[in-house]
Each structure stands twice: as C-alpha cells, then as structure tokens.
Amino acid sequence: MSDAWIVVALVGLITIVLKATGPVFLGKRALPARLRSMVDLLAPVMLMGLVVTQTFGGDQELEVDARIPGVAVAAVAIWLRAPVIVAMVIAGAVTALIRAVA
C-alpha cells in the first residue's frame, strides 16, 4: 500500500470519527438556535469558497480567464431559479464558447 493510500485511509477514518462525535456527545439533545444557524450556513460558505478558489486560483497568482463569465452566468441562472444542473451546463457552455472564440 503506497503512502498516498495510507493518507487517504487515515483522512477517511478521521472524518468518520469527527462526524460521529456530534451525535455521540449530543445524543437526542437539540443544538442551541445560534449554533444551529451557524451549522446551516457551513455548507454554502464552504461551497462558495471552493467555487472562488477554483475560479480565480492559479499558480501562486490570480487568474482572470474564461471561467469568470461562466460562473457569472451560472450565478444569474441560479438567481433566476434554474436547477443547479442547468446552471452548470450553461456555465460550461459559456466558458467553452469564450475559450473557442479567444
């Protein structure tokens, strides 16, 4: 087993342990309202951080290329209540079109 697979297995195990600690320690008790509102915002904030780093990230510098209009069009599609898969297809098409033209 290579070192990379050992790391993957270890990270997976640690993730399972961390996810299990909440239910084990809290049992059937509900989270306080303030903490629950913070937990509800965790996934969207993490997703937004991923989108931003993948859109603007480069090799140690800020990249401005065809991905930006694609993400902008996807954001507008989501704002107009389009399904996520439709927004992703539109973003990919816009990005591909700009790269083909440029």
N, C-alpha and C positions, 0 to 999 in steps of 0.2 A: 504494500500500500504506500503510495507516494505521500510526501509531506503535504501537498495540496489537499488530498482527500482526508487526511487526518485533521487538517484545519477546518474543512467543510463539516466533517462529522462533529468536531468539537463545538463549532459555532451553532450547529443544529441542536445539539444537546443543551447547550447553554440557553438557547432561545426557548426550548420546551420548558426548561426549569423556570425561567423568568416568567413565562406565560402562566405557568401553573401556580406561582406564588400568590397571585391575586385571589383566585378562588379558594385556595387552601387557607390563607390567613383571614380573608373576609367572611368566608362561609356564605351564609344567606343574607348577611347584612348589606344594605344598600350603601353606595358611596355618598358622601355629602354632596349637596347640589352643586357647590362651586367646583369641586373636583370632577364631578360628572360632566360639567360643561367644558372643562379643560380636556378631558379624555375624548369627548365628542369632536373637538377641534383638532386632535392629534393627527388623524389620518389625512384630512385635507391639507394641513400645513406640510406634512411630510411629502405628500404628492406634489404640492406646489414647489417645494424645494428641489425635488427631483427634476421636475419639468424645467425649472430655471437653470439648474446646473447643466442639464443635457442640451438646452437651447443655446446658452451663451458660453458654455465651457469649451476651452481649447487647451492646447499645450502651454500651460502657465500664462495664458493671456485670454482676454475677452474676444470671443469670435462673433462677428456680425456677418451672417450669411443668409441663405435661403430658408433656413429653419424658422427665422423670426416671423416672416409673413405667414408661414404655415401655422405656427402656434397662434398667431393673432386671429387668423380666420377660424381656427378651431374654437378659440375663446368666444368669438362672436356667435358661432353656431351653438355652443353650449348655452350662451346667454339667451339665444332665441328658442331654447328648449329642444334642440335637436338631440337625438340619442347619442351617447358617447361614441359608439362605433361609427356613426355617420360623421361626427366631428373628426374622428381620427382619419377616416378615408379622405375627407375634404382636405385636411391638413397635409396628408401625404401627397395628394394630387397637386395642391398648390405649390408645395416645396419642389416636387419633381418638375413641374412646369417651369418654375423660375430657374431651376438648375439647367433644364434643357435649353432655355432661351439664352441664359447668360453664358 
